[in-house]
Amino acid sequence: MRIRIEGTNAEVAYTISKLRAILPIGQISPITPVGRRPHTWRVFVRTAPKRARRWTA
C-alpha cells in the first residue's frame, strides 16, 4: 500500500513514527516541498507485506 503524507516537518516525522509502530514500513521516499505552500512537505510511504509469524508446536 502507498500512503501520502503532507504537513510540516514535525507532523511528517510524527506520523511516520506512529505508522512504524503499527505497520511494517518497506520504503520511505525523499521528503519534497509542496509547491506554493510554505513549510509544507510531502512524503510517500510504502508498507511492506505482513511479517510471517512462525507457528511453533
Beta strands, then each sheet from edge to edge (+ up, - down):
strand 1: 2-7
strand 2: 25-28
strand 3: 32-33
strand 4: 41-47
sheet 1: 1+ 4- 2+
sheet 2: 1+ 4- 3+
end
